[in-house]
């Protein structure tokens, strides 16, 4: 039971776990009674966490079934895990025999409920629905139906009288199964990204010690997943739930204050000021009723905030709370339109500074110097130089490019599969054509493991195409750490000035402008030039949705055509050479 689930799930067996295959009915069928083979996995949260789309082989089936390695003499007998291909749902299901027929009962979805919860539920079911011999005397399916029949209908004609803080706790997930995900979207289906969830939580309950106990990460679908972490500095263990977090730090507790910092080298004491911003949860406004919230309340709240960006974040935060209360029926049956939005709330707008990079792109002669300079800086800035080369050849945004994994590369079809989860729009899966120039850059990147200090990159299970070097070499030999997001390439703040200076010297142009954001613009500009301004063709390379509806609906090129567009775009960069 101490063995770990490997990163790659194999159809015939799961190595390091068990070689046993359980005979039963067709893999992936909706009903457990029709499966032929079920893979055996440990009954642990960590084993289930490692089951993802990228490491699971479904074949032609909609579902993948797993059986837990548990004793047949326990209440967990017949417990299965069903993994759905389309939604990535992982459901706990009990397969049981009742009245001469095989039936299955869905307990709940992982990780809304964990193995510990499932064990408790199964024990309760065995005590209430099985006889002394362990046979099922009652069906939990019928019990659930009967329970639903007797639940009285709630009166939703009037507001429930919920305070903003109560709505806030519910929204974060204190009383909801979705709490592990982070935060739900307001109007559309789905969840917010980790960046958005982190920003909104800071406004809701941050600027306090609570903030140090919660972290947000994006999953394979690009949606936020919340994780609770301990704080060794505060000597606080990780909260078990949102309720536990708010119990540890109720309203008005844990607010960050100015603190003293002693610099041993300079032998001086400095004061680190606390943020002037404040959280809704720790304010008097949080004690008021959600149905009484007015635009004037939000305007007064935003008056003393530090910047326009922060003010907009708070407005979005109040909007999310209002919509959440409406979804829960806490605003009555006729709540009307949301009173809080960027149009109804007046805040003094700050004069925006012009963006010097807005209309900047790199010409072909400058691109030649760009690749030459980045190659010279590659030993000093490994993976950062290659990241920028990759961006200019694919048109990917930096946030998208950093999330690309080695497994996305398909050398047989010469494409890179881009899941919708890593794209900005999260609209659909995309494909990037590997042109001859892009192939050279990719080969150079995959050879990076031959450099001293980068040996970890050669490990077969190292996921990211662009790695970080910020950690000691030894940490990369920890499998759990190696596969985590911590080994993904971080910022490139030091690389950009170095590359800009190197290009200025080579081009003798002291006014040269360069940043990462100009690379995508460069790719699109180059595409339009090479394709005679055909925007209907360029959009297939830039992955834009907002061309005209006519071309969007009827212009659907084959992959061979898109490959031709991509080859034409990068053909002018034939000076890119393979490293010796």
N, C-alpha and C positions, 0 to 999 in steps of 0.2 A: 504493500500500500504506500510505501515511501517513494516508489518510482514516479517520475514526472511524465506527463503527456508530452510527446515530442512535438516539435514545431510543425512537421509535415505528417498529416494523417494519411495513411496508405489504405487502399481499398481492402486488400486481403488481410492485413494485420496491422496492429499498432505496436510498434517496437517500443521497448523499455517499459511496457505496461503489461501486456499479455498477448500471447500468440493464439489464444483460444478464440474460436469463432462459434458463436451461439447459433444453433440451427433454429429457424423459425419461419416467417413468410415474407413479396418482392421488395428489396431494399427501396426505401423511398416511398412506399405506398402510404396512404393516409391512415390506414388501419393497421395496427400491430398484428392482427390476425392473418395478414397476407404477406408477411415478410419472410425472406429466405435466410438472410444472414444479418446478424447484428454485431457490431464491434463492441468489445468490452473495454470499459474505461473505469478508473477509480471514482468512487463517490466522494469527490472533493470539488470545492468551488474553483480551485486553481486549475484543475483538469478541464472543467467546463469553460473557463475563461479563454483557454487556448484553442477552442473550437471556433474557427472563423471560416468565411467563404474561401479565403486564399489558401487554406490548408486542408480543405475538405473536398473529396471527390464525390459528386452526386451521380455521375453518369447521366442517364436520361431521366432521372427521377426528380420529383419536386421536393422530396424529403430525404434526410439521412437520419437513421436510427442508431442509438447507442444503448447498450445495456450496462448497468452499473455492477461492479465487482463487489457484491454484498452477499451475505449468507442467506440461504433460502428459508432459514428458520426465523428470520426477523420480520418485522412489519413492512420492510422495504421490498418484500418479494413481489415480483412483477413490475417494479419501477423501471421506466424507460425515459430516455431523453430524445425528443424529436426536434431536429434542426431543419428549418424551412429555408429553401434556397432563395426565394424571392424577397423575403422580409428579414432574413437572418434571425428569426425568432427561435429561441431554445426553450421548449416547453417540457415540464415534468409531467409524465403520463403514467398511470397505473393500468396495467393490463390484467384483467381478472375474469373469472368464470362465474356466471350467475344464471340460474335457471336453464342450464344446458347450452348457453351461448357465451362466446367470448366477447367481452366488452372492454372499452377503455374509457378512463376518466381523467380529464385534464386537471391537474392540481394547480398549476400556475406557471408563469413565465420567469425564466432566469434572465437577469439577476434581480428581478423584483422580489423574488423569494430565493433564499439560499438553501444549501444542503441542510443546514441546521433546522430551518423552518420546515422543509419537506419531511425530514425525519419526524418532527413533532406532529405534523398533519397526518402522516401515514400511521403513526401510533394511535392517534385519536380515531381514525377511520377503522383500524383493526379492532379496537375496543368497542366501537359502537355499531359496526356493520358485519362483524364476523362472529361465528359461533366458537365453542371451545375447541373444535378440531381445526380451526383456521379457515373454514369454508365461509363464503360470503352469504350471509342470511338476508341482507338488505343491499340494495344498489345505491351507491352514493349519488348516481345520476338522478334517480328519482327523488332522493332527499333534497338535492339542490333545487329541483323544480318545485317541490312542495314549499320550500323555504321562500322562494321568490313569489309564490302565489299569495302568501299571507302578509307580505310586507305592505303596509299601508302607503298610499300615495301621499307624498309630501305636499304641503300647502305652499305654493310658490307665488301667490298673489301679491305678497308684500315683501319688502327687503328683509333680509335675515338679521340685519343689525350687526354686521361684522366690522371690526376695526381694520384700519389699514395694516397694522402689524399682524393681525390674525390672517388676513389675506396673504400677506407677505410670507408667513410661515408655511401656509398651504402651498403657495406658488413654488417655493424652494423645494418642496417635496416632503414636508413633515408628516403629511397624512395621505400621500399619494404614492402609487407604485412607480410613477414616472420619475421619482426623485433622483434615482441613480443617474438619469440622463443629463441632468442639468436643468435646463428650462425649456418649456415648450414655446413654439412660435405663437404669435398673437392671433392671426387670422388664418394663415395657411396651416396645413398639416405638417408634422415633423418637429424637429427640435432645433434650437439655436446652435451655432458653432461655439467652440470653446472660447474664442476671443470675445464674442458677443455675451456669452454667459458670464465670463469673468468680469466684464465691464458692468453688467447689470447687477451682479451680486455685490460689487463694490459700492454701488449707489444704494442698494437696498440695506445691506447689513455689514458693509466693510468699514474701512478706516478705523478698524478695531482689531483685537486679537483673534476674532473669528476668522479674519481673512487668511491668517497663517495656518489654519487647520483644514482648509479646503483648496483643492487644486482641480483644474479642468483640463481635459485632453479630448482631442477629436478621435472618434473611432474610425473603422474602415469605411463607413458610410459618410464621413465628414461631419457627423453630429457630435455634440458635446457629451462627455461622460464625466460625472463628478466622482472624485475620490477624496476621502478623508485621510489626512496625514497627521502624525504627531508633531509637536513642536518641542524639541529638546531644550531650546533656549528658555522657554516658558515652563518646561517640565510638565507639559500637558500631553496626555495620551491622545491618540486619534479618536474622534467621536465615533460612536457606533451608528448614528443616524442624524438626520436634521434635527429631530426632537432633542437628541442628546447635545448637539451643538448649541441650540438656543437655551437649553437648560444650564449649560456651563457658563454661557454669557448672555443673560437676559438683557432686556432693554436698559441702556445706561451703564452697562458693565463692560470692561475691557477696552474702553475708548483709548486710542493712542494719544499720548501726550509728548511734549518736548522731552528729549532725553539727552543726557550728557555722554560724550564720547571722548575717551582719553587716547591720544596718539602717542604711543611709547617712543617712536623714533624722534618725533619733534618735541616730545615732552610738553604737549599742550592739550588743553581740554576744549572741545568744541561742543556746541549745542546743535543737535539735529532737530529742527522744528517739525512738529506734527503738521499734517495736511490741514488746510483751512476748510476743506470740504467735510461734510458730515453725512452719516447714514440716516435713512428714513426710520429705520428700526429704533434708533437711539434718540429720536426727536419727539417733541410733543405732538407734531402732526401725525405721527404713527398711531397715536391713541384715539384719533378722531374716526368717525364712521366713513367707510368707503363710499356710501351713497351720497355723503355730504361734500365730497371732494369737488372743488371748483377750479377753473383756470386761474382765478386770482390767488388761490392757495399756492399753486405751483409757481406762479410769477413771484410771489413773495419769497418762496423757498429759493428760487434761482438768483435772487438779487445779489447775494454776497458770494456766489461761487466764483471759482478762479478763472474759468475760461468758457468760451462759447461751446467748445466740444463737450465739456463736462455738463453744461446746462442742457444740451441736447440729449445726453445720456440719461439725465434725471427725468426729462420729459418722456422719453421712451419707456423708462422704468415705471412711471406712474400710469402710462398707457397700458403696459403689460399687466399691471395689477388690476386695473379696471376691467380689462377683457377677461382676466382669470375669474374675477368675481362674477361677471356675467355668465361665463360658462358653468359656474357652480350654482347658478340660480340665486345668488346672494343679493342681486339688485332687483328682485321681483320679476314679474312677467312682462313688464313694459319699461325696460331701462332706458330706451331711446338711444341716440347716438353717443359715442364716447366723447365726453366734454374735453378731454385732454389730448391734444396733439400739437404738432409744430405750427399749425395755422391758428388755433384758438388761444394758445399761450404766447403772449408777447414778451420777448426778451430782447434787450438791446443788443443788436448785432455788431460784432467787431469788424473793423475793416480788414478784409483778408489780403494778405500779402500775395503779390503775383508769383506764380510758380514758374521759375526760370527754365524748368525742364518740360513744360507743357507741350511745346511744339518742336522739341529737339529730337533729331534722329542722327544716326551715324552714316556717313557716306561710305561707298565701297572702298576708296583709298584709305579712309580712316579705319575701316574694318580690318584691312590688312595690318595696319599698325596696332590695332586693338588685339588681334590674335598674337602678334609678335610680342607685345608687351605682356600679355597675360601668360604666355609661355615662359617668359623670363621670370615672372613673379610666382609661378606655380610652385617651385621648391620652398619658397617662403610662406605661401598661402595655399597649401594643398586643398583641393576640393572647392575652395572659394573661386579660384581662377577658372576651374573647369565648370563650375556652376554658371558663371556668366557666359562662357562659350556655349554651353548647352542652351541657355535662354535665348541667345540671339539666333540659334539655329532651329528653334522650335516655336518661339513666340509665347512660351509659357510665362506666367507671372512668377515672381520669386517665391511667393508662398506656395504655389502649386509645384514648382520644380523641386523644392526641397523635400517634398513628400513622395517623390518618385522612388520606387523600390526596384531593385535589380530584377525581381520576378516579373515586373511589368514588360520587360524587353522580350520580344518574340523574334528570335533570329530566323526562324523558319519562314515567317511571313514578312520579315523586315519591317516590323511595326512596334510601337510602344503603346500598350493599352493604358489609358488614363481613366480610372474609375471616376464616376461622377462625384464621389465623396471628397476628392481632393480639389475639384475645380471650384471656382468662385461661385458659379451659378448653381451647381449641383443639379443640373438639368438632365443630363444623360451621360453615359459613358462615351469617351472620345478615343480617337486613334491618331497617333502621330506617325507619319511615314519616316522611316529611317533612310535618309538620302545618303549618297556616298560621303558627303562632307560630315554629316551627323554620325555616320558609322565610325569615321576616324576619331572623332571626339569621344564617342562611347568606348571605343577600344582603349584609348588613352586613359580614360577614367578607370576602367576595369583593371588596368595594369598598375594602378596606384599602390596596390598591396605589395609590390616588389620594392618599394622605397623603405629605407630604414625608419623604424618607428611606426610604420603603417601596416605591419604584418597582419593585424587583426582583420583588415579589409579582405584578405584572401579566404577567410572562413566562409564555408558554403552557406551557412545560415545567417550571415550578416545581412540585414534586410535592405539598408538604405543605399541608394546610388551615391549620395553625397553624405559623407561622414564627418563627424566633429573630432577634433584632437584635444579637446579641453580636459579630458579625463586621463588618468594614469593608464599605462599600457595594461597593467594587471586587471583593471576593472572590466576590460573587454572580454576576458576569459570567463566571466560570470554570465552564463547563458541568459538568465532572466534580464540582466542589465543590458546585455548585448542586443537583445531583441526589442528593447524598449525605445521610446521616443527620445530618450536622453542622448542616444548616440547619433541622432539626426543632426545635420549641420545647422548651426545657429546663425548668428549675425555675421555680416561682412563689412562692418563699419570701418575697420582698419584697412581692408583691402581696397575699397573704392577710392580713397584719397591717394593711395600708393599707385593704383592703376591710372588715375587721372593725371597725376604728376608725371608718370612715365610717358604717357601719350602726349602730354604738352611738350615735353623735351624732344621727343622724336619728330613731332609735327611742327615744332617751333611755333606753337600757337598758345600763348599765355591765357587767352580767353576761352579755351576749350571747356565745354560743359559736358559732364558725364555723371550718370548715376544709373543704378540698376533699372529704374523705370523706363529709361530710354531704349532698352534692348527690345522689348516687345513692340514699341513704336517703330523701331528700326526694321524689325522683321515684317511688320504689316506694310510699311512704306516700300520696302524692297519687293514684297509680293505684288503690290499694286503696279509697280514699275515693270516687273518682269512679265506680268499677266495683262499688260496693256490696260490697266485701270479697271479690269473686270471685277467689280465688287462682289458679284454673285459667285465668283470663283474664289476670291480671297477669303470670304467668310468661312469656307471649309478649312482653311489653314489657320485662321485666327480664332476659330470656334466662337464667333459671334452669332447671336440669335436674332438680332434686331435689324436684319436687312428687310426688304419689302416682303410682305406676306406671300406674294405671288412666287417669287424666287425661292422662298423658304419652303413652300408647299410642293412646288413642282420641279425645282432644280435639284435632283438627287443624283450626283455623279457616282459612278462606280469607283472602287478603290484604285483601279488602274489609272483613272483620270486624276484622282487626288494625288496619286504618286507622281504623275506627270507635272502637276502644279508645283508640288514640293521640290521636285528635281530642278525645275526651271528657276525657282526662287533662289536656291542655294548654289546653283551652278557657277555663279560669278565669284564664289568663294573657293575656287579650286586650289588656291594657294595653301590651304590647310594641309599639313603634312603629318604623317604617322610618326610617332616618336621612335627613336632608335632603341 
